[in-house]
Amino acid sequence: MGQGLHPRYKNPSAPIDERVRDLLSRMTLEEKAGQWVNEAPAIERLDVPAYDWWSEGLHGVARAGYATVFPQAIGLAATWDTHLFEAVGTAISDEARAKHHDFVRKGQRRQYQGLTFWSPNINLFRDPRWGRGMETFGEDPTLAGKCGAAFIRGLQGDHERYLKVVATMKHFAVHSGPEPDRHSFDVYPSERDLYESYLPHFRMCVDEANVQSVMCAYNRYAGDPCCGSNVLLERILRKEWGFNGYVTSDCGAIGDIFKGHKVKRDAAEATALAIRAGTDLNCSFQDAAPVEAVRRGLLTEAELDRAIGRLFRARFMLGMFDPPEMVPYAALPMSVVGSPKHRTLALEAARKSMVLLKNEGSILPIRDTPPRIAVIGPNAHDVLSLLGNYYGVPDGAVTPLEGLRMRAGKNATVTYSPGARFADGVPLLEVIDPRFLSCSTGAGTAQGLRAEYFRGMHADGAPEVSRIDSTVDFAWCTELPLDCGDSAEFSIRWTGTLTPPVSGLYTLGTYGFRAFSLRVGDSVVSSATGGSETPTYGTIALQGGTPYPFSLEGK
């Protein structure tokens, strides 16, 4: 390296601030700029591994395979139990640590595999047009602050030297207005409303939990984009409250500074404004903008160093540059994921989260099983309704309909009807019944679809695995259908015949793919080029009893 065989930043016994300064002194301007984005590349000459700062853990480790899934935040808040909140945070961080180290051992350092979690969401839920109230702890600042602080303590742990994970309180501040306007709207609360409504819960998380990360919001506050606001990020957060962690932008918020709010002309100006105001990490935007900002004199390299230094300080506090045997959390085994202890805690949280109507006449509990039970409603047999958003995959989910059928046993007939749509224009999507799918096997016809699995992101050449799948309903979280090497990337092609039972207009779609194309006959019914948690679907008129060629390709 030209600066000694044993650089100080690699010395676990050296003070963290000295390690950070030493590492920064060895990095080029371009290398520093590369670290300003959530998907930070490796710096191989300095033995700095790649790292993606974006992980989710709102009510369980999310988007990283199987995990214990706890009630959504609004349900947890209904427990009014801060001890439970801390226990839930502890369970989530146990599973997060186990998963992270397992990924690292496999050479995987991708999105949702890290130790920096963009949770909790502590914005006040006072406007139903926002649409994300279920992520919050409700509309009261004190309840939100107490719940948030307890959850953060559980996530970050209490070790004297190492953070268990980093928690990120979001979105700072005066957020939660109408969702479509969030990239451009400006808010002007009174000084009293700001300090009595929109800031107390954020301050509680700093004072009572020493939260190590804050996400600045998309919107403007008093004319300034929140991710470029000296008032919010410097005067209030750091000087008044003594916050000593790092600030990350919401995803795309730096671009909003000149695209949505139009307070700056281009990326370099927006980058300079954000970094100088105190935004230390940029989610989903150009990593080259800091270089241009420095070269144009809009930003000094020392100001960039301050931001990148805060990020590396967090990585040192997580033990990422120390031997694993020195970091106690690194020894957590994968057996904690979905463990009986965590499942019992999730059951306790679910029971305490329930808010019941008045039980007049002692109707509940029903002591004798009625001979016939009707279950009506679109959420009664929908797993996604159980999971909310920012969710992990539970090792077995029981819908209300399935629960009632198990409870009733053979003593009752349980009849189900969706009853209504979720909303006008939003169809009810269910897994296609295998009885309506068929494919040729060479020796005859089988129920289901012919499945071909390919390594990588293109379904080219001979498949690695060929088999018959009864239907398309998988959660490949802990075991992939084929050996993908270190990338864990694969593509799939299902082919066969779809024979609808009756004539009508059918809605067909899927979700969970990065990209997919679904064809029936000669028509592409639905397709997508970007991954999404929400279904993508289309409609097609089909004749009952008519076999249609069916194909679905996904990656």
N, C-alpha and C positions, 0 to 999 in steps of 0.2 A: 504493500500500500504506500510505501514511501514515508510513513509517519510512525514507524515503530512496529515491531512484531506483535505487541500486545496492546492494542488500542484501549484506551480507558473505558470506552463505551461498552466493551465486552467484559469488564470487570464487575461481577455482581456485588462486590463489597464497596464499590465507589458510590458516592451520593448520586441520586438520579439526575439532579440538575447538571452535575458535572458530566455524566454520561451523555445527556442530551446535547450539551454544548460541544462535546468532543465529536459526536456523530455528525452534527450539523457542519462542523468545520471541515469535514471530509467529503461533503456532498457538493455537487455542482448545482448551479442555478436550475438547470433543466431537471436534475434529479429531485430537487426540492419541489419544483412545480408539479412533478408527477405524483408526489405524495399528497397533493391538495385535493385529490378526488377520492371518492369512496372505494373505487376499485384500484387501489394503489399497487403499482408494479413492483416486482423485486428489484433490488439493487445488488446484483450478484457479487460485484467486486468488494462490497462491504458486508456481505453475508446478511443482508436485510431481506427476509422472505416477502413474497407478495402477501397482501392482506386486503380483504374487502370489509369495510367498516359497517356494512349494512346487514344487520341481523335483526330478527323480530322475536319478541317474547311477551306479547300483550297479556295472554292468559294461558301460557304454555309455550315451549320452544316452537316457533312457527316456521313452516316452509323448509324444514330440514329433516323430513321423515317422521317416523313414529315418535310420539311424545305423549306425556300425560296432558290431557286437555282439561283445563279448569273452566268454571263458568266465565262468561264474558265479563268485562270490567263493570258494566252497569249492574250486573247480577251480584258480583262480589261486593260492590258498594252497598247493596241492600242488606248485607249481613251486619253492617256497622261494627265489624270485628277487626280491629287493627292487628291483633295477635294472629288471626287467621291470615290476614294479608301478608304479614311477614313470613309466615310458614309457607304460603304459596310461593312467594318470591324466592325463598330458600330452595324449595323443590325445583322450581324452574331453573335456577342457576346451577343446581347439582346436575341436572340433565344437560344443561348447556355446556358445562365443563366436560362432562363425559363425552358428549358428541364432538365437541371441538377437537379434543385430543385424539379421538378415534379418527376423525377426518385427517388430521395432520399426520398421523401414523400411516395413513393410506396415500399421503402426498397430495391431499385435496385442500385447497385454500380459497374456495369460491364463496360467492354471495350466500348468506344465511348460514355460514359455517364458522363464523367468528365468535368473538366474546364481547362485542360492543352492540348493545341492544337498544333499538329505538322505541323504547317503552319506559314509562307509562305515558299515555295521553291524558293530561290532567286539565284540558280545556273545559270550561263550563258549558254545559248543554242547556242553552237557553233559546235556541232557535231551531225548530224541527226541520227547517229547510237545509240545514247543514248536512244532515244525513249520516253523520258518524257519531251520534250520541251514544250508541251502544259501546263505543270504545272508551267512554269517559266514566267518571265516578258521579255524574249528575250535575246539578246546577248550583250546589252550595260550595263556596270556597273553602270553608273549614273542613267539611267532609272530604272534599277532593284532596286537600293538603295532607290531612291525617292518613287517608288511605294511600296516597302516593308516597309519602315518606316511609311508611311501614313496608310497602312493596319494594321500594328502592333499597332499604336496609337489608331485606332478604336477598335481593339480587346481588348487591355489591359485597356482602359478607362483612365480617368483623375482624379479619386478620390484620395484625399490626403492620404488616409490610406489603402484602399483595391484595389487589382487588380480585374478587371472585369473577365478576363480570363488570362491565360499565353499563349503568342505566342512563337513559336519556329522557329527560322530561320534555314534553312537547305540547303544543306549538307556541312559542314565545313571540308575541303575546297579542292579546285581544283578538284572537282567532275565533273560529266556529261560526262565521256568518254563512250566508248562502254559498254552497259549494261551487256552483258554476262561476261565481264572481271572485273567487279567492285569489286569482292571479293578478287582479287589477284593482280591487276595492281598497279604499282608504277609510280608516276609522278615527273618530275624534271623541273618545270618551272624556268626560270631565275628569279633572285631577282626583276628585273624591271617588268617582266610580272606578278609576284606574287602580287606586290604592286599596279600595275596599272590596272590589269585586274581582278584578282581573289579575292582580299580582299576589295576594296573600298566599295562595296555595303553592305558587312557584317558590316563594320565599321559604315556606315551611320545608320544602324538599331540600333547599340549600342548608337551612339552619339545623334541621332535625335529622337529615339523612346524608349530608355532605355529597349530594348527587354530583357526579363527575362529568356529565354531559348535558347540553341543552340543545334543542332543535329550534332554530328561529323559523318564524312562520312565513307563508307566502305573501300575506297582505301587507299593506302599509299601515303605519301608526303615525298619526299627526304629520302626514306628508312624506315620511321616510319609509322605504322598504324595511321591514323588520330585520332582514338579514344585512342591512346597511345602516342600522339605527344606532348612533352613538348614545342616545338617551337610554335605549333598552339594554344594549349589550355592554356598554362601558360604564355609564353613570350609575344605572340601577343595578344591573347584574353583578358587576365586578366591584365597583367602588362602594355602593351602599350595602350590598349583601355579602361581599367578600368571596364570591364564587371563584374557584381556582382551577376549574376543569377546562374543557374545550367546547366550542360551539360548532355544531354542524348545520348546514342549510337543509331545509326541506328539499325534496328532489326536484330540480329544475328551478328553484327559487332565485338562483343567481341570474339565470337567463331571463326571468321575469323582470329583473331590475331594468333591463333595456327593452325587452319585448312586450311585456305586459304593462308595467308601470310607466315605462318610457321616461325615467328620470336620468338615464344615461344613454349614450349613443351606441355603444358597442360592448363586446365581451370584455375587453381590456379595462374599460372604464368601470364596468359593473364589478369586475373582479377586484380592482383596486379599492372601490368603495366598500365592498364586503369585508375584505381582509383588514383594512384600516379601522373599520368599525368593530371588528372582533369576531368575524366568522372564520373559523379555523379549518373547516372541512367543507368541500363542495360535493354534493350528491348530483350525479348525472349531468355533467356539463363539461366544457372544454378544459383539459388540463394544461393546454399551452397558453392560456390567457395570462397566468401570472408572469411568464417570461416576457410576453409582449408588454404587459403593464410596467414591468421594471425597466425595460429598454426604452419605453416612451416617457419615463420619468414620472409616471402616475403612482408608482409604488416603489419603496426601497427594498433592497434585499433583506435588510434587518427586520422590516415589517413582515415579510414572508417568513423569515426565520422564527419570529414569535409564534406564528400560526402553526408551522410545521413542528416546532419544538413542543408545543402543547400536545400535539398528536403523539409524538414519540414518548413524551412523558407518560401518557396513558398506556402505551404498549409496554413500557418498562414496568409500570405498576401492575400490569397483568402478568408479568413474569415471562414475556415472550422472548426475551434475550438471555434468560437465565437457564441453567440446567433444570430439566423437569423435576429431578429429585429435590430441588430446593423449593419448588412451588407445591404446597400441600394439595391444592385443588386438582393438580394434574394427575393425581392417583385415583380420582373418582372413576369407578368402572362403569361400563355400559349397562350393567345390571341395574343401575339406579333408574334407568329410563323405563317408565311405565311400571315401576316396582309396586308390590302390594302396598307399601307404606304410602306412596304417592297416590295410588288409586283410592285408598281409604281417605286420604286428605281431600281428593277431588269430590268424593261422595259427600263428605262433611260439608264442604263448601257449597255444593249443589243444594243440599237440604237447607242450609242456613240462608241461601240466596232467595228461596222461594217467598213470594209475597202473595198471601191467600186472601180471598174475599171473606166476608163475615160468614161463619158457618151456622146460620140460623137453623134451629130445629135439630141440630146435631146430625145433619144428613151424612156428613163425613166422619169417620171413614165408613164406606159401605161394608157392612159386616158379612153379607151373604152375596155370592156371585150371582148376578142376574142371569137368566137363561140366554138373553140376547143383549148384545152391546153394540151400539153404533158409534163409530169414530168418524168424525167429519171435520175436515179442514185441510188446507194445503200443506201445513207444517207437520201434520201428524205422522207422515212417513217420509221425511226429507232429512237426510243426514246433514246437509249444508246448513239447515236451520238450527241444528244442534251446535254447530261449530262456530257460527258467527264469522268474523273476518280475522285476518292475521292468525290463522290457526295451524296447529300441527295435526298429524293424523293419529287418532286414537287406535289402539290395538283392540278394535271392536267397539262399535257404537250401537246403542239400542234406541230406536225411535219410540215415541209414545205408543204407536200402534203395536210395535213388536213387544213392548213392555206389557201392554194390556193383554195381548194374546198369551204371553208366558204366564201372566198372573191368573188369567181365567182358566188356562189349561183346557181340558176336555169338557169342562162343566158349562161352557157357554159358547155361543156362536158370535164371533166378532166380525162385523161388517164394516168395511171402510169405503168412504167416498171423499175425494178432494173437496167437493162442495163448491169451490170457487177458485178463481185464479188469485195469485198474489196481488196482481194489479192489472188494470186494463193493458192488453198488449203483451203481457209477460206470461208465457206458457208454463205449464207444469211439465217438467222434464223428468222422466224415469228411465231406468236402464231397459233397453229393448229385451223383451221376453225371448229367451233362447228358442222357444217353440216356433218363432217366426223367422229364424235364421237357419240357413243350411249351406253346405258347400260340398263339392265333389272331392272324394278321397282317392279316386282312381279305381277303387274296388266297389264303389257305391256312393251313397250320400250320407253325410253326417250332420247332426244338429250342431249349429254354431258356424264360426267363420274360420277360414284358413288364415293363420297368422304367420308372417315372415318378419323376423327380427334382424336388423343390420347394425353392425358397430358403426358409430359415427353419426353424423347428421344428414346423411344422404342414403336413400334406399337404393343403392347401386350394387350390381354384381350379384353373386350368390349370397343368400341369407346365412347368417351364423346359426340361427335356430328356426326351424319350421315346426308348427304344431297346429292343433285345432283348439281354438278358444271358444267356449260356449257363448260368451258375449264380451263386450268391451267394458270392463268395470274393474280397474286395477288401481292399487296404490303402491307403486314400486318405491318403497322408502328404505327398507333395510336389506332387501335382496333383489338385485336386478335380474331380468329374464335372460341375460347373457353376460359373458365376461367382456367388459368395456375397457379394460385397462385402467389407467389413471384418470381418464376423462369423465367416466360415468355418463357418456353421451351415446344415445342410440336412437334409431328410427324404426318405424313399424309400418307394415302394410297388412291390412285385413281385407280379404276378398270373399265373396260368397253371394248368396241370394237372400233378399228380403221379401217375404210374402205377407203383406198386411192382412189382418183378419177381416176388416170391413173397409168399405170405400169411404174416403173422406180426405180432409186436408190435414196432413201430418206435419208436425214440427220436429225437426231432427237437428241435433247439434252435439257438442261436447265441450269439455273444458279441461285444463291442465296441461295442454300441449304448448310448446313454443310456437309451433305452426302446424296446421293440419288442413286437409281437404277431404270433404265427405261427398261422395257421389252416389246417386241412385239413378239407374238407367243411364241416360245420356246427360243428366243434369248435375251440376255442382250445387248441392243444396246449401251447404255452409262451408266456410273456410276462414282461416285467420293466419296472420303472419307474425303475431306477437303473443306471448303467453298472457294468460289472464286467470284470475280466480273466479270470474263470472262466466257462465255458459255463453257460447257463441252459437247461434242457431239460424235456420232458415225453414221455409215451409214448402211443401210440395203436395199436389193432389195425386192420390194413389187409388187404384182399384182393388177392392177386396178380393183375395184369392189369386191375384196375379203375381207371379214371381218376377222380381226386378233385380238385375245385377246391382250389387252393392259393393262399395269399396271405401275404405277409410285409411288415409295415410297420415301419419303424425310423427313429430320429432320433438 
